Amino acid sequence: MASSVNRDCDDDRVSVLTFTLEGDRYCVRAASVDSVLGVGDDQSVATADDPWNAGTVSVAGDRIRVVDLPRAFSSSVRTINRIETPKLLVFRLTDADDAYVGWLVDDVDVTRTVRTSDLEPTPTSARIAHVKGRLEIDGDEVLWLDERAIHG
């Protein structure tokens, strides 16, 4: 697979923000992310009944509905290895209740410029609407997630 970073052609270039979940790398369009917050205590999120709606936090007067991605993406029988200092990706769009949506993730990297033409389909992207496909960034496979499909 050819590297998708720093190509000369800018017809289909887009910035993505990469992040990790239990050692796997993912990305979303950087323009869709409003901020990245540190999470001091994720216990209430970790014990929520529904990982796709794991609670709400308030930041600077704004409500953020939390999606616990490590639990949402794992098997219900698998134990999640939580890290000590997870991050919350807060997206620009709000849900039907005017709350922002935030994804709990393990770690956030930096933005990268990629070519959308380098996006390759995966067996997962054919079955699951929130996976756009995969890219190679810095020699690693990265799954590109569709935040609009995840937010519903």
N, C-alpha and C positions, 0 to 999 in steps of 0.2 A: 504494500500500500504506500503510495507517495505521501510525503509530508504535506500537510495542508497549511502550514504556517509560513508567513512572509513571502508569498508569491508576488510577482510583479504585476500581474493582471488584477485590476480592482473592480471589474464588472460585477462580480458576485461575492465580494468580500464583506464579512460581517464580524463584529467583535463578539466573542463569547466569554463568559465567566466560568472558569472551571472550579470544581469542588469534588470532595471525596465523600464516599459512604462506605464504611467498612472495607477500605482498601481499594474500592473500585472508583474510577474517575468518571465524572459526568460534566456536562456543561449546559448552559442556557444562554439565550441572547443577552448580552450585557446591558443593552438598552432597556430591557424589561425589569431589571433589578434596580430598586430605589436605594437600598442600603444593606449593609451587612452588620449584624449586631452580635456581640458576645452574649452567651447565655450562662448565667451563674448557677441557676438551679433548674434542671429540667425534670425533676421528679414528678410533678403533676402531669406533664406531657407524657412521660414514660409510662404512666399508669392509666392514662385515658383509655376508655373503651374503644374508641374509633381513632386510629392513627391518621386518617384523612381529615379529621376534625378533632384535633387533640387538645383543644382549649383555645383561650384567647388571652393575649397579653396587651397591656396598654403601654405605649411609649410616646412621650411628649403629647399626650391627649389623643393619640390615634390608636384605634383598636386593630390588632393584628391577629387573624385566625391562623393557628399553627397547624401545619401538616408535618407529622413526624415521619419523614421519609425513610429513616432506617427501618422502622417497624412496618410502614406501608409497603416497602419493597421486599420484605423478607417473608419467609414462610411462617405461619402462625406457630409451628412447632419448633422453630429455630430460636435460640437465645441470641439476643442482640448484645454485642460487646460495646457498651457505651464508653465514649471518651470523656475525660474530665471537663473539657471546655468546648462544648459544641458551639456552632454558629447558627444564626438565623438569617437566611436570605429573605429580605422583605421586597416584595414586588410592587411595581407602580400601580397596577390595576387593583380595584377593589371588588369584593364579591357583592352578591345581591343585598347584603345587609350593610353595605358601605364600609366593611372592614377590609383592611389590607390583608394579603395572604403572605405568610412567611413559611419557609421550609426549614425545618431543623436538619442540619447536615453536620458532618464531622469536622471538616476543615474547608476553607475557601482559599483558592490560589489567586492568580492574577488574570486579567483579561488577555485574550489572545485573538489575533486576527486570523480568520480562516476563510476558505472559499466554500461556499455552499455547494458548488459542483463536486467537491471532494467528499460530500456526505454519501456514505454507502448504506444500503438497506441491511438490516440484520433480521434474523428469524424473529427476534423480539419486536422489531418495528412493524412487522407484518401482522402480529397478533395483538399488540398493545398500542392504542392510539397515542399515548403520551411519550413514546419513543420515536423520534424522527429518524434515527439511524446512528451510524458511528463515524468517527473521524480518527485520524492519527495525529496526535499533538505531542511534540517532543519525544517521539518514539513509543508513546503509550496509546492504547485504545481508549477512546473517550466516547461514551454514549451521550448523544444530544437529546435532551428532554424538551418536550413541548409544554411550556408552563400553562398555556391556555387550556390545553386538554386536561392537565392535572387539576386546574382550578375549577373546571366544570363549567 
